[in-house]
Amino acid sequence: KKIGSINNISFDTEKTLISNFDWLSPKDATMLLTSMGLSSVPTWLRPFHLLSNGEKYRAKLAYLIGVAKEGETILVDEYSSVVDRDVARAMSYSLQKYLRRNNKKIILASCHSDIIEWLTPDWTFSPQKGGALERGQCLRGKKPRVELQVIRVESSTWSLFKKHHYLTEGINKSCKCFIFT
């Protein structure tokens, strides 16, 4: 089972950021926010609309991960694309530790290959490497069987996905579109 999109998360602007995580204990909320690179008390005490774009992205990611129930898979497109590389590194190290400690499953899509080293994922897929699904470092024991299918589709298929894109709903007319299942 998968859970919602990062773009569908909204925060109560009357509350501080950390107060939007009120289903968690204060300790768990601070650990979750810290694992996304939001480790500053002044940041926790600001309302969402006063955060920078990168902080907003990390807060939404924290929320998405925090609400995921056992057995659900978290899907994140354009992971780390709205943060600088130093923040991406810190966030990735903290994120992988948090996910493993809390037994959460996540699929991250990104055009940045530097995150692979920082996340130490169980699996990676790279179109630049011939489209092979590769095993990463196994830190959780036996890896599940994964089958990946790649299908080229018409660009009109984008209409199914555009509402989930983090910046815009448009694509270049000359693009080639694929669906991965």
Contact map, one row per residue, 1 for C-alpha under 8 A:
1110000000000000000000000000000000000000000000000000000000000000000000111000000000000000000000000000000000000000000000000000000000000000000000000000000000000000000000000000000000000
1111000000000000000000000000000000000000000000000000000000000000000000011110000000000000000000000000000000000000000000000000000000000000000000000000000000000000000000000000000000000
1111100000000000000000000000000000000000000000000000000000000000000100011110000000000000000000000000000000000000000000000000000000000000000000000000000000000000000000000000000000000
0111110100000000000000000000000000000000000000000000000000000001000000000110000000000000000000000000000000000000000000000000000000000000000000000000000000000000000000000000000000000
0011111110000000000000000000000000000000000000000000000000000001000000000011000000000000000000000000000000000000000000000000000000000000000000000000000000000000000100000000000000000
0001111110000000000000000000000000000000000000000000000000011001000000000001000000000000000000000000000000000000000000000000000000000000000000000000000000000000000100000000000000000
0000111110000000000000000000000000000000000000000000000000000000000000000000000000000000000000000000000000000000000000000000000000000000000000000000000000000000000111000000000000000
0001111111000000000000000000000000000000000000000000000000000000000000000000000000000000000000000000000000000000000000000000000000000000000000000000000000000000000000000000000000000
0000111111100000000000000000000000000000000000000000000000010011000000000000000000000000000000000000000000000000000000000000000000000000000000000000000000000000000000000000000000000
0000000111110000000000000000000000000000000000000000000000010000000000000000000000000000000000000000000000000000000000000000000000000000000000000000000000000000000000000000000000000
0000000011111000100100000000000000000000000000010000000000000000000000000000000000000000000000000000000000000000000000000000000000000000000000000000000000000000000000000000000000000
0000000001111110000100000000000000000000000000110000000000000000000000000000000000000000000000000000000000000000000000000000000000000000000000000000000000000000000000000000000000000
0000000000111111000000000000000000000000000000111000000000000000000000000000000000000000000000000000000000000000000000000000000000000000000000000000000000000000000000000000000000000
0000000000011111000000000000000000000000000000100000000000000000000000000000000000000000000000000000000000000000000000000000000000000000000000000000000000000000000000000000000000000
0000000000011111101100000000000000000000000000100000000000000000000000000000000000000000000000000000000000000000000000000000000000000000000000000000000000000000000000000000000000000
0000000000001111111100000000000000000000000111110000000000000000000000000000000000000000000000000000000000000000000000000000000000000000000000000000000000000000000000000000000000000
0000000000100011111110000000000000000000001111110000000000100000000000000000000000000000000000000000000000000000000000000000000000000000000000000000000000000000000000000000000000000
0000000000000001111111000000110000000000000110000000000000000000000000000000000000000000000000000000000000000000000000000000000000000000000000000000000000000000000000000000000000000
0000000000000011111111000000000000000000000000000000000000000000000000000000000000000000000000000000000000000000000000000000000000000000000000000000000000000000000000000000000000000
0000000000110011111111000000000000000000000000000000000000000000000000000000000000000000000000000000000000000000000000000000000000000000000000000000000000000000000000000000000000000
0000000000000000111111110000100000000000000000000000000000000010000000000000000000000000000000000000000000000000000000000000000000000000000000000000000000000000000000000000000000000
0000000000000000011111111100100000000000000000000000000000000000000000000000000000000000000000000000000000000000000000000000000000000000000000000000000000000000000000000000000000000
0000000000000000000011111000000000000000000000000000000000000000000000000000000000000000000000000000000000000000000000000000000000000000000000000000000000000000000000000000000000000
0000000000000000000011111111100000000000000000000000000000000000000000000000000000000000000000000000000000000000000000000000000000000000000000000000000000000000000000000000000000000
0000000000000000000001111111100000000000000000000000000000000000000000000000000000000000000000000000000000000000000000000000000000000000000000000000000000000000000000000000000000000
0000000000000000000001011111110000000000000000000000000000000000000000000000000000000000000000000000000000000000000000000000000000000000000000000000000000000000000000000000000000000
0000000000000000000000011111111000000000000000000000000000000000000000000000000000000000000000000000000000000000000000000000000000000000000000000000000000000000000000000000000000000
0000000000000000000000011111111100000000000000000000000000000000000000000000000000000000000000000000000000000000000000000000000000000000000000000000000000000000000000000000000000000
0000000000000000010011011111111110000000000000000000000000000000000000000000000000000000000000000000000000000000000000000000000000000000000000000000000000000000000000000000000000000
0000000000000000010000000111111111000010000000000000000000000000000000000000000000000000000000000000000000000000000000000000000000000000000000000000000000000000000000000000000000000
0000000000000000000000000011111111100000000000000000000000000000000000000000000000000000000000000000000000000000000000000000000000000000000000000000000000000000000000000000000000000
0000000000000000000000000001111111110000000000000000000000000100010000000000000000000000000000000100000000000000000000000000000000000000000000000000000000000000000000000000000000000
0000000000000000000000000000111111111110000000000000000001100100000000000000000000000000000000000000000000000000000000000000000000000000000000000000000000000000000000000000000000000
0000000000000000000000000000011111111111000000000000000000000000000000000000000000000000000001000000000000000000000000000000000000000000000000000000000000000000000000000000000000000
0000000000000000000000000000001111111110000000000000000000000100000000000000000000000000001001101100000000000000000000000000000000000000000000000000000000000000000000000000000000000
0000000000000000000000000000000111111100000000000000000001101100000000000000000000000000001101100000000000000000000000000000000000000000000000000000000000000000000000000000000000000
0000000000000000000000000000000011111110000000000000000001000000000000000000000000000010011001000000000000000000000000000000000000000000000000000000000000000000000000000000000000000
0000000000000000000000000000000011111111001100000000001001100000000000000000000000000000000000000000000000000000000000000000000000000000000000000000000000000000000000000000000000000
0000000000000000000000000000010011101111101100000000000000000000000000000000000000000000000000000000000000000000000000000000000000000000000000000000000000000000000000000000000000000
0000000000000000000000000000000001000111111100000000000000000000000000000000000000000000000000000000000000000000000000000000000000000000000000000000000000000000000000000000000000000
0000000000000000000000000000000000000011111110000000000000000000000000000000000000000000000000000000000000000000000000000000000000000000000000000000000000000000000000000000000000000
0000000000000000000000000000000000000001111111000000000000000000000000000000000000000000000000000000000000000000000000000000000000000000000000000000000000000000000000000000000000000
0000000000000000100000000000000000000111111111000010000000000000000000000000000000000000000000000000000000000000000000000000000000000000000000000000000000000000000000000000000000000
0000000000000001110000000000000000000111111111100000000000000000000000000000000000000000000000000000000000000000000000000000000000000000000000000000000000000000000000000000000000000
0000000000000001110000000000000000000000111111100000000000000000000000000000000000000000000000000000000000000000000000000000000000000000000000000000000000000000000000000000000000000
0000000000000001100000000000000000000000011111110110000000000000000000000000000000000000000000000000000000000000000000000000000000000000000000000000000000000000000000000000000000000
0000000000011111100000000000000000000000000111111110000000000000000000000000000000000000000000000000000000000000000000000000000000000000000000000000000000000000000000000000000000000
0000000000111001100000000000000000000000000001111110000100000000000000000000000000000000000000000000000000000000000000000000000000000000000000000000000000000000000000000000000000000
0000000000001000000000000000000000000000000000111110000100000000000000000000000000000000000000000000000000000000000000000000000000000000000000000000000000000000000000000000000000000
0000000000000000000000000000000000000000000001111111000000000000000000000000000000000000000000000000000000000000000000000000000000000000000000000000000000000000000000000000000000000
0000000000000000000000000000000000000000001001111111111100000000000000000000000000000000000000000000000000000000000000000000000000000000000000000000000000000000000000000000000000000
0000000000000000000000000000000000000000000000000111111100000000000000000000000000000000000000000000000000000000000000000000000000000000000000000000000000000000000000000000000000000
0000000000000000000000000000000000000000000000000011111110000000000000000000000001000000000000000000000000000000000000000000000000000000000000000000000000000000000000000000000000000
0000000000000000000000000000000000000000000000000011111111000000000000000000000001100000000000000000000000000000000000000000000000000000000000000000000000000000000000000000000000000
0000000000000000000000000000000000000100000000000011111111100000000000000000000000000000000000000000000000000000000000000000000000000000000000000000000000000000000000000000000000000
0000000000000000000000000000000000000000000000011011111111110000000000000000000000000000000000000000000000000000000000000000000000000000000000000000000000000000000000000000000000000
0000000000000000000000000000000000000000000000000000111111111000000000000000000001000000000000000000000000000000000000000000000000000000000000000000000000000000000000000000000000000
0000000000000000000000000000000010011100000000000000011111111100000000000000000000000000000000000000000000000000000000000000000000000000000000000000000000000000000000000000000000000
0000000000000000100000000000000010010100000000000000001111111110000000000000000000000000000000000000000000000000000000000000000000000000000000000000000000000000000000000000000000000
0000010011000000000000000000000000000000000000000000000111111111000000000000000000000000000000000000000000000000000000000000000000000000000000000000000000000000000000000000000000000
0000010000000000000000000000000000010000000000000000000011111111100000000000000000000000000000000000000000000000000000000000000000000000000000000000000000000000000000000000000000000
0000000000000000000000000000000110110000000000000000000001111111110000000000000000000000000000000000000000000000000000000000000000000000000000000000000000000000000000000000000000000
0000000010000000000010000000000000000000000000000000000000111111111000000000000000000000000000000000000000000000000000000000000000000000000000000000000000000000000000000000000000000
0001110010000000000000000000000000000000000000000000000000011111111100000100000000000000000000000000000000000000000000000000000000000000000000000000000000000000000000000000000000000
0000000000000000000000000000000000000000000000000000000000001111111100000100000000000000000000000000000100000000000000000000000000000000000000000000000000000000000000000000000000000
0000000000000000000000000000000100000000000000000000000000000111111100000000000000000000000000000000000000000000000000000000000000000000000000000000000000000000000000000000000000000
0000000000000000000000000000000000000000000000000000000000000011111110000000000000000000000000000000000000000000000000000000000000000000000000000000000000000000000000000000000000000
0010000000000000000000000000000000000000000000000000000000000001111111011100000000000000000000000000000100000000000000000000000000000000000000000000000000000000000000000000000000000
0000000000000000000000000000000000000000000000000000000000000000001111110000000000000000000000000000000000000000000000000000000000000000000000000000000000000000000000000000000000000
0000000000000000000000000000000000000000000000000000000000000000000111110000000000000000000000000000001100000000000000000000000000000000000000000000000000000000000000000000000000000
1000000000000000000000000000000000000000000000000000000000000000000011111000000000000000000000000000000110000000000000000000000000000000000000000000000000000000000000000000000000000
1110000000000000000000000000000000000000000000000000000000000000000111111100000000000000000000000000000110000000000000000000000000000000000000000000000000000000000000000000000000000
1110000000000000000000000000000000000000000000000000000000000000000100111110000000000000000000000000000111100000000000000000000000000000000000000000000000000000000000000000000000000
0111000000000000000000000000000000000000000000000000000000000001100100011111000000000000000000000000000011100000000000000000000000000000000000000000000000000000000000000000000000000
0111100000000000000000000000000000000000000000000000000000000000000000001111100000000000000000000000000001110000000000000000000000000000000000000000000000000000000000000000000000000
0000110000000000000000000000000000000000000000000000000000000000000000000111111000000000000000000000000001111000000000000000000000000000000000000000000000000000000000000000000000000
0000000000000000000000000000000000000000000000000000000000000000000000000011111000000000000000000000000000011100000000000000000000000000000000000000000000000000000011000000000000000
0000000000000000000000000000000000000000000000000000000000000000000000000001111110000000000000000000000000011110000000000000000000000000000000000000000000000000000001000000000000000
0000000000000000000000000000000000000000000000000000000000000000000000000001111111000000000000000000000000011100000000000000000000000000000000000000000000000000000000000000000000000
0000000000000000000000000000000000000000000000000000000000000000000000000000011111111001000000000000000000000101000000000000000000000000000000000000000000000000000000000000000000000
0000000000000000000000000000000000000000000000000000000000000000000000000000011111110000000000000000000000000111000000000000000000000000000000000000000000000000000000000000000000000
0000000000000000000000000000000000000000000000000000110010000000000000000000001111110000000000000000000000000000000000000000000000000000000000000000000000000000000000000000000000000
0000000000000000000000000000000000000000000000000000010000000000000000000000000111111011000000000000000000000000000000000000000000000000000000000000000000000000000000000000000000000
0000000000000000000000000000000000000000000000000000000000000000000000000000000111111111000000000000000000000000000000000000000000000000000000000000000000000000000000000000000000000
0000000000000000000000000000000000000000000000000000000000000000000000000000000100111111100000000000000000000000000000000000000000000000000000000000000000000000000000000000000000000
0000000000000000000000000000000000000000000000000000000000000000000000000000000000011111110000000000000000000000000000000000000000000000000000000000000000000000000000000000000000000
0000000000000000000000000000000000001000000000000000000000000000000000000000000000111111111000000000000000000000000000000000000000000000000000000000000000000000000000000000000000000
0000000000000000000000000000000000000000000000000000000000000000000000000000000100111111111100000000000000000000001000000000000000000000000000000000000000000000000000000000000000000
0000000000000000000000000000000000000000000000000000000000000000000000000000000000001111111110000000000000000000001001000000000000000000000000000000000000000000000000000000000000000
0000000000000000000000000000000000001000000000000000000000000000000000000000000000000111111111000000000000000000000000000000000000000000000000000000000000000000000000000000000000000
0000000000000000000000000000000000111000000000000000000000000000000000000000000000000011111111100000000000000000000000000000000000000000000000000000000000000000000000000000000000000
0000000000000000000000000000000000010000000000000000000000000000000000000000000000000001111111110000000000000000001001100000000000000000000000000000000000000000000000000000000000000
0000000000000000000000000000000000000000000000000000000000000000000000000000000000000000111111111000000000000000000001100000000000000000000000000000000000000000000000000000000000000
0000000000000000000000000000000001111000000000000000000000000000000000000000000000000000011111111100000000000000000000000000000000000000000000000000000000000000000000000000000000000
0000000000000000000000000000000000110000000000000000000000000000000000000000000000000000001111111110000000000000000000100000000000000000000000000000000000000000000000000000000000000
0000000000000000000000000000000000000000000000000000000000000000000000000000000000000000000111111111000000000000000000110000000000000000000000000000000000000000000000000000000000000
0000000000000000000000000000000000100000000000000000000000000000000000000000000000000000000011111111100000000000000000000000000000000000000000000000000000000000000000000000000000000
0000000000000000000000000000000100100000000000000000000000000000000000000000000000000000000001111111110000000000000000000000000000000000000000000000000000000000000000000000000000000
0000000000000000000000000000000000000000000000000000000000000000000000000000000000000000000000111111111110000000000000000000000000000000000000000000000000000000000000000000000000000
0000000000000000000000000000000000000000000000000000000000000000000000000000000000000000000000011111111100000000000000000000000000000000000100000000000000000000000000000000000000000
0000000000000000000000000000000000000000000000000000000000000000000000000000000000000000000000001111111000000000000000000000000000000000000000000000000000000000000000000000000000000
0000000000000000000000000000000000000000000000000000000000000000000000000000000000000000000000000111111100000000000000000000000000000000000000000000000000000000000000000000000000000
0000000000000000000000000000000000000000000000000000000000000000000001000000000000000000000000000011111110000000000000000000000000000000000000000000000000000000000000000000000000000
0000000000000000000000000000000000000000000000000000000000000000100101111000000000000000000000000011011111000000000000000000000000000000000000000000000000000000000000000000000000000
0000000000000000000000000000000000000000000000000000000000000000000000111100000000000000000000000010001111100000000000000000000000000000000000000000000000000000000000000000000000000
0000000000000000000000000000000000000000000000000000000000000000000000001111000000000000000000000000000111110000000000000000000000000000000000000000000000000000000000000000000000000
0000000000000000000000000000000000000000000000000000000000000000000000001111000000000000000000000000000011111000000000000000000000000000000000000000000000000000000000000000000000000
0000000000000000000000000000000000000000000000000000000000000000000000000011111000000000000000000000000001111100000000000000000000000000000000000000000000000000000000000000000000000
0000000000000000000000000000000000000000000000000000000000000000000000000001111000000000000000000000000000111110000000000000000000000000000000000000000000000000000000000000000000000
0000000000000000000000000000000000000000000000000000000000000000000000000000111110000000000000000000000000011111100000000000000000000000000000000000000000000000000000000000000000000
0000000000000000000000000000000000000000000000000000000000000000000000000000010010000000000000000000000000001111100000000000000000000000000000000000000000000000000000000000000000000
0000000000000000000000000000000000000000000000000000000000000000000000000000000110000000000000000000000000000111111000000000000000000000000000000000000000000000000000000000000000000
0000000000000000000000000000000000000000000000000000000000000000000000000000000000000000000000000000000000000111111100000000000000000000000000000000000000000000000000000000000000000
0000000000000000000000000000000000000000000000000000000000000000000000000000000000000000000000000000000000000001111111000000000000000000000000000000000000000000000000000000000000000
0000000000000000000000000000000000000000000000000000000000000000000000000000000000000001100100000000000000000001111111100000000000000000000000000000000000000000000000000000000000000
0000000000000000000000000000000000000000000000000000000000000000000000000000000000000000000000000000000000000000111111111001000000000000000000000000000000000000000000000000000000000
0000000000000000000000000000000000000000000000000000000000000000000000000000000000000000000000000000000000000000011111110000000000000000000000000000000000000000000000000000000000000
0000000000000000000000000000000000000000000000000000000000000000000000000000000000000000100110000000000000000000011111110000000000000000000000000000000000000000000000000000000000000
0000000000000000000000000000000000000000000000000000000000000000000000000000000000000000000110110000000000000000001111111000000000000000000000000000000000000000000000000000000000000
0000000000000000000000000000000000000000000000000000000000000000000000000000000000000000000000010000000000000000000111111100000000000001100000000000000000000000000000000000000000000
0000000000000000000000000000000000000000000000000000000000000000000000000000000000000000000000000000000000000000000100111111000000000001110000000000000000000000000000000000000000000
0000000000000000000000000000000000000000000000000000000000000000000000000000000000000000000000000000000000000000000000011111000000000011111000100000000000000000000000000000000000000
0000000000000000000000000000000000000000000000000000000000000000000000000000000000000000000000000000000000000000000000001111100000001111100000000000000000000000000000000000000000000
0000000000000000000000000000000000000000000000000000000000000000000000000000000000000000000000000000000000000000000100001111110000001111000000000000000000000000000000000000000000000
0000000000000000000000000000000000000000000000000000000000000000000000000000000000000000000000000000000000000000000000000011111000111100000000000000000000000000000000000000000000000
0000000000000000000000000000000000000000000000000000000000000000000000000000000000000000000000000000000000000000000000000001111111111000000000000000000000000000000000000000000000000
0000000000000000000000000000000000000000000000000000000000000000000000000000000000000000000000000000000000000000000000000000111111110000000000000000000000000000000000000000000000000
0000000000000000000000000000000000000000000000000000000000000000000000000000000000000000000000000000000000000000000000000000011111100000000000000000000000000000000000000000000000000
0000000000000000000000000000000000000000000000000000000000000000000000000000000000000000000000000000000000000000000000000000011111110000000000000000000000000000000000000000000000000
0000000000000000000000000000000000000000000000000000000000000000000000000000000000000000000000000000000000000000000000000000011111110000000000000000000000000000000000000000000000000
0000000000000000000000000000000000000000000000000000000000000000000000000000000000000000000000000000000000000000000000000000111111111000000000000000000000000000000000000000000000000
0000000000000000000000000000000000000000000000000000000000000000000000000000000000000000000000000000000000000000000000000000111011111100000000000000000000000000000000000000000000000
0000000000000000000000000000000000000000000000000000000000000000000000000000000000000000000000000000000000000000000000000011110000111110000000000001000000000000000000000000000000000
0000000000000000000000000000000000000000000000000000000000000000000000000000000000000000000000000000000000000000000000000011100000011111000000000000000000000000000000000000000000000
0000000000000000000000000000000000000000000000000000000000000000000000000000000000000000000000000000000000000000000000000111000000001111110000000000000000000000000000000000000000000
0000000000000000000000000000000000000000000000000000000000000000000000000000000000000000000000000000000000000000000000011111000000000111110000000000000000000000000000000000000000000
0000000000000000000000000000000000000000000000000000000000000000000000000000000000000000000000000000000000000000000000011110000000000011111000000000000000000000000000000000000000000
0000000000000000000000000000000000000000000000000000000000000000000000000000000000000000000000000000000000000000000000001100000000000011111111100000000000000000000000000000000000000
0000000000000000000000000000000000000000000000000000000000000000000000000000000000000000000000000000000000000000000000000100000000000000111110000000000000000000000000000000000000000
0000000000000000000000000000000000000000000000000000000000000000000000000000000000000000000000000001000000000000000000000000000000000000011111100000000000000000000000000000000000000
0000000000000000000000000000000000000000000000000000000000000000000000000000000000000000000000000000000000000000000000000000000000000000011111100000000000000000000000000000000000000
0000000000000000000000000000000000000000000000000000000000000000000000000000000000000000000000000000000000000000000000000000000000000000010111110000000000000000000000000000000000000
0000000000000000000000000000000000000000000000000000000000000000000000000000000000000000000000000000000000000000000000000100000000000000010111111000000000000000000000000000000000000
0000000000000000000000000000000000000000000000000000000000000000000000000000000000000000000000000000000000000000000000000000000000000000000001111100000000000000000000000000000000000
0000000000000000000000000000000000000000000000000000000000000000000000000000000000000000000000000000000000000000000000000000000000000000000000111110000000000000000000000000000000000
0000000000000000000000000000000000000000000000000000000000000000000000000000000000000000000000000000000000000000000000000000000000000000000000011111000000000000000000000000000000000
0000000000000000000000000000000000000000000000000000000000000000000000000000000000000000000000000000000000000000000000000000000000000000000000001111100000000000000000000000000000000
0000000000000000000000000000000000000000000000000000000000000000000000000000000000000000000000000000000000000000000000000000000000001000000000000111110000000000000000000000000000011
0000000000000000000000000000000000000000000000000000000000000000000000000000000000000000000000000000000000000000000000000000000000000000000000000011111000000000000000000000000000011
0000000000000000000000000000000000000000000000000000000000000000000000000000000000000000000000000000000000000000000000000000000000000000000000000001111100000000000000000000000001111
0000000000000000000000000000000000000000000000000000000000000000000000000000000000000000000000000000000000000000000000000000000000000000000000000000111110000000000000000000000001110
0000000000000000000000000000000000000000000000000000000000000000000000000000000000000000000000000000000000000000000000000000000000000000000000000000011111000000000000000000000111100
0000000000000000000000000000000000000000000000000000000000000000000000000000000000000000000000000000000000000000000000000000000000000000000000000000001111101000000000000000000111100
0000000000000000000000000000000000000000000000000000000000000000000000000000000000000000000000000000000000000000000000000000000000000000000000000000000111111000000000000000000110000
0000000000000000000000000000000000000000000000000000000000000000000000000000000000000000000000000000000000000000000000000000000000000000000000000000000011111100000000000000101110000
0000000000000000000000000000000000000000000000000000000000000000000000000000000000000000000000000000000000000000000000000000000000000000000000000000000001111110000000000000000000000
0000000000000000000000000000000000000000000000000000000000000000000000000000000000000000000000000000000000000000000000000000000000000000000000000000000011111111100000000000000010000
0000000000000000000000000000000000000000000000000000000000000000000000000000000000000000000000000000000000000000000000000000000000000000000000000000000000111111110000000000000010000
0000000000000000000000000000000000000000000000000000000000000000000000000000000000000000000000000000000000000000000000000000000000000000000000000000000000011111111000000000000000000
0000000000000000000000000000000000000000000000000000000000000000000000000000000000000000000000000000000000000000000000000000000000000000000000000000000000001111111000000000000000000
0000000000000000000000000000000000000000000000000000000000000000000000000000000000000000000000000000000000000000000000000000000000000000000000000000000000001111111110000000000000000
0000000000000000000000000000000000000000000000000000000000000000000000000000000000000000000000000000000000000000000000000000000000000000000000000000000000000111111110011100000000000
0000000000000000000000000000000000000000000000000000000000000000000000000000000000000000000000000000000000000000000000000000000000000000000000000000000000000011111110001000000000000
0000111000000000000000000000000000000000000000000000000000000000000000000000000000000000000000000000000000000000000000000000000000000000000000000000000000000000111111000000000000000
0000001000000000000000000000000000000000000000000000000000000000000000000000100000000000000000000000000000000000000000000000000000000000000000000000000000000000111111111000000000000
0000001000000000000000000000000000000000000000000000000000000000000000000000110000000000000000000000000000000000000000000000000000000000000000000000000000000000000111110000000000000
0000000000000000000000000000000000000000000000000000000000000000000000000000000000000000000000000000000000000000000000000000000000000000000000000000000000000000000011111000000000000
0000000000000000000000000000000000000000000000000000000000000000000000000000000000000000000000000000000000000000000000000000000000000000000000000000000000000000010011111100000000000
0000000000000000000000000000000000000000000000000000000000000000000000000000000000000000000000000000000000000000000000000000000000000000000000000000000000000000011010111110000000000
0000000000000000000000000000000000000000000000000000000000000000000000000000000000000000000000000000000000000000000000000000000000000000000000000000000000000000010000011111000000000
0000000000000000000000000000000000000000000000000000000000000000000000000000000000000000000000000000000000000000000000000000000000000000000000000000000000000000000000001111101000000
0000000000000000000000000000000000000000000000000000000000000000000000000000000000000000000000000000000000000000000000000000000000000000000000000000000000000000000000000111111000000
0000000000000000000000000000000000000000000000000000000000000000000000000000000000000000000000000000000000000000000000000000000000000000000000000000000000100000000000000011111000000
0000000000000000000000000000000000000000000000000000000000000000000000000000000000000000000000000000000000000000000000000000000000000000000000000000000000000000000000000001111100000
0000000000000000000000000000000000000000000000000000000000000000000000000000000000000000000000000000000000000000000000000000000000000000000000000000000000100000000000000011111110000
0000000000000000000000000000000000000000000000000000000000000000000000000000000000000000000000000000000000000000000000000000000000000000000000000000000111100000000000000000011111000
0000000000000000000000000000000000000000000000000000000000000000000000000000000000000000000000000000000000000000000000000000000000000000000000000000000111101100000000000000001111100
0000000000000000000000000000000000000000000000000000000000000000000000000000000000000000000000000000000000000000000000000000000000000000000000000000011110000000000000000000000111110
0000000000000000000000000000000000000000000000000000000000000000000000000000000000000000000000000000000000000000000000000000000000000000000000000000011110000000000000000000000011111
0000000000000000000000000000000000000000000000000000000000000000000000000000000000000000000000000000000000000000000000000000000000000000000000000001111000000000000000000000000001111
0000000000000000000000000000000000000000000000000000000000000000000000000000000000000000000000000000000000000000000000000000000000000000000000000001110000000000000000000000000000111
